[in-house]
């Protein structure tokens, strides 16, 4: 997979891209991330990429010329891949969107800054807009890294555990079950006996039940859209009854 990132601050990306799962995925040739500095495509001697908004108001707006020149210079005059603007006005990013993007061999991300980008970028260059949540950030660089990380985890071979992406929270529509590791007891808090039993069937059942219970307690909105079997509903009822005892 190749991801082209258009940004005013490419230096923000390498420390994260070079580490851990993303670093290994890139070294293995599973993921290629190309960083492009929009400022390099400004034509004036000061490489200006923003200007005051028409109609007045505070803040600055990213100019269309450098953005168009950067994207078309890298991808061609009529790009055929998804070109995504990171914007608070876009559709909300979630696991379903990550899976959708992971099906593409190539897509591009444009990182907005300041008050945003000239509207003509939205109307005539990008094919999609994505927001990572209802809060304010300085720019689109962190959202871009978030998307790259989430999508890269879904690439075959990117994770050491081939089932890891499937069992992660939200991947199945539910929150993940609790995790424990050594020591078996810490400050008087013990690991649940079922996890030390060696009974794989009981462990699978416990984990599913805990996943259902945790989702019901912390994100009940997810259960409204989850496809629960009759057995799932029974497990959840049992767990909730024990919680009230």
C-alpha positions in Angstrom: 0.0 0.0 0.0 1.1 3.5 -0.8 -0.1 6.6 1.1 0.9 10.1 -0.1 0.7 12.8 2.5 0.6 16.5 1.6 1.5 18.7 4.5 3.2 21.9 5.6 5.1 20.0 8.3 6.5 16.8 7.0 9.1 16.7 9.8 6.3 15.8 12.2 5.9 12.3 10.6 9.2 10.3 10.6 9.5 9.7 14.4 6.2 7.9 14.5 6.4 6.3 11.1 9.8 4.8 11.8 8.8 3.1 15.1 7.0 -0.1 16.1 4.4 -1.6 13.8 4.5 1.1 11.2 8.3 1.0 11.0 8.3 -2.8 10.6 5.5 -2.7 8.0 7.5 -0.1 5.9 10.7 -2.1 6.2 8.9 -5.2 5.0 7.6 -3.4 2.0 3.9 -3.7 3.1 3.5 0.1 3.5 5.0 3.1 1.7 4.3 6.6 3.0 5.5 9.5 0.8 5.7 12.9 2.4 5.3 16.0 0.3 5.8 19.6 1.6 3.1 21.8 0.1 5.4 24.8 0.6 7.8 23.4 -2.0 5.1 24.0 -4.6 4.5 27.7 -3.8 5.7 29.8 -6.7 6.6 33.1 -5.0 10.1 33.8 -3.5 8.7 33.6 0.1 6.9 30.3 -0.5 3.6 31.7 0.9 0.9 29.1 1.3 -1.8 31.0 3.2 -3.6 34.3 2.9 -6.3 36.4 4.6 -9.9 35.3 4.0 -12.1 37.2 1.6 -14.8 39.0 3.5 -12.7 39.5 6.6 -12.4 37.6 9.8 -9.6 36.2 11.9 -7.1 33.6 10.9 -5.5 32.6 7.6 -6.7 30.3 4.9 -4.5 27.9 2.9 -4.2 29.0 -0.7 -5.4 26.7 -3.5 -2.5 27.1 -5.9 0.2 25.3 -3.8 -2.2 22.5 -2.9 -3.3 21.8 -6.4 0.3 22.1 -7.7 1.5 19.6 -5.0 -1.2 17.0 -5.6 -1.1 17.3 -9.4 2.7 17.4 -9.5 2.8 14.0 -7.6 -0.3 12.3 -8.8 -1.0 13.8 -12.2 -3.6 16.3 -13.5 -6.5 13.9 -13.0 -5.7 11.6 -10.0 -7.7 8.4 -10.0 -7.0 7.5 -6.4 -8.9 8.7 -3.3 -7.7 12.1 -2.2 -8.8 12.8 1.3 -8.9 16.1 3.1 -8.5 15.9 6.9 -11.2 18.3 8.0 -13.6 18.8 11.0 -16.3 19.0 8.4 -15.7 15.4 7.1 -17.3 12.1 7.9 -16.2 10.6 11.2 -13.4 8.2 11.0 -14.0 4.8 12.6 -13.0 1.2 12.1 -15.4 0.7 9.2 -13.7 3.6 7.4 -10.3 2.2 8.2 -11.4 -1.1 6.6 -12.7 0.7 3.6 -9.4 2.5 3.1 -7.4 -0.7 3.6 -8.9 -2.1 0.4 -7.2 0.6 -1.6 -3.6 0.0 -2.9 -3.0 3.8 -3.0 -4.6 6.9 -1.5 -3.6 10.4 -0.5 -4.1 12.6 2.6 -4.1 16.4 2.6 -3.4 18.0 6.0 -5.2 21.3 6.5 -3.9 24.1 8.8 -5.0 27.5 10.1 -8.6 28.3 9.5 -8.8 25.6 6.8 -8.3 25.4 3.0 -9.7 27.4 0.2 -13.1 26.0 -0.7 -12.0 25.3 -4.3 -9.8 22.5 -2.9 -12.9 20.9 -1.5 -15.0 21.4 -4.6 -12.5 20.5 -7.3 -9.6 18.4 -5.9 -10.5 16.1 -3.1 -12.8 13.1 -3.3 -13.5 12.7 0.4 -13.2 14.5 3.7 -12.6 12.8 7.0 -12.7 14.0 10.6 -11.2 12.1 13.5 -13.7 13.6 16.0 -15.6 16.6 17.3 -12.7 18.5 18.8 -10.3 21.2 17.6 -6.7 20.4 16.6 -3.9 22.6 15.3 -3.7 20.8 11.9 -4.3 17.6 10.0 -1.0 16.0 10.7 -2.1 14.1 13.8 -5.3 12.9 12.1 -3.2 11.7 9.1 -1.0 9.7 11.4 -4.0 8.3 13.2 -5.5 7.1 9.9 -2.2 5.7 8.6 -1.7 3.7 11.9 -5.3 2.4 11.9 -5.2 1.3 8.2 -1.7 -0.2 8.4 -2.8 -2.5 11.1 -5.3 -4.1 8.7 -2.6 -4.9 6.1 -1.9 -8.7 5.9 1.4 -9.4 7.7 1.6 -6.0 9.4 0.9 -7.5 12.9 2.9 -10.2 14.6 -0.3 -11.9 15.6 -2.4 -12.5 12.4 -5.6 -12.3 14.5 -4.7 -9.1 16.3 -6.6 -6.8 14.0 -9.7 -8.9 14.2 -9.8 -9.0 18.0 -9.0 -5.3 18.6 -11.6 -3.1 20.2 -14.1 -1.9 17.6 -12.9 -4.3 15.0 -15.8 -6.6 15.8 -18.2 -3.8 16.7 -17.6 -4.4 20.5 -15.0 -3.3 23.0 -12.2 -5.8 23.7 -12.2 -8.1 26.8 -9.8 -7.4 29.7 -6.2 -8.5 29.4 -3.9 -9.9 32.1 -0.2 -11.0 32.1 2.3 -12.0 34.8 2.6 -11.9 37.7 -0.5 -13.9 38.6 -1.0 -11.7 41.7 -0.1 -8.0 42.1 -0.7 -6.1 45.3 -3.4 -8.6 46.2 -5.2 -8.3 42.8 -5.3 -11.7 41.2 -5.7 -12.8 37.6 -9.1 -14.4 37.0 -8.8 -18.2 37.6 -10.4 -19.0 34.3 -7.5 -17.5 32.4 -5.1 -19.8 34.2 -7.2 -22.9 33.8 -5.9 -24.0 30.4 -9.5 -24.7 29.3 -9.6 -23.0 25.9 -13.4 -23.2 25.6 -14.0 -21.6 29.0 -11.5 -18.9 28.2 -13.2 -18.1 24.9 -16.6 -17.9 26.6 -15.3 -15.7 29.4 -13.6 -13.3 27.0 -16.7 -13.0 24.8 -18.9 -12.4 27.9 -16.5 -9.8 29.2 -16.4 -8.1 25.8 -20.2 -7.9 25.8 -20.4 -6.7 29.4 -17.7 -4.0 28.9 -19.4 -2.7 25.8 -22.8 -2.6 27.6 -21.3 -0.7 30.5 -19.0 1.7 28.6 -20.4 2.1 25.1 -24.0 1.0 25.0 -24.4 2.8 21.7 -22.3 0.2 20.1 -24.6 -2.6 21.1 -27.5 -0.9 19.3 -25.7 -1.7 16.0 -24.0 -5.0 16.9 -25.2 -8.3 15.5 -25.7 -10.4 18.7 -26.5 -14.0 18.6 -28.9 -15.7 21.0 -25.9 -17.0 22.8 -24.4 -13.5 23.1 -27.6 -12.2 24.6 -27.6 -15.0 27.1 -24.0 -14.4 28.1 -24.7 -10.7 28.5 -27.8 -11.4 30.7 -25.8 -13.7 32.9 -23.0 -11.2 33.3 -25.3 -8.4 34.1 -27.1 -10.5 36.7 -23.8 -11.3 38.4 -23.0 -7.6 38.5 -26.2 -6.8 40.3 -25.8 -9.5 42.9 
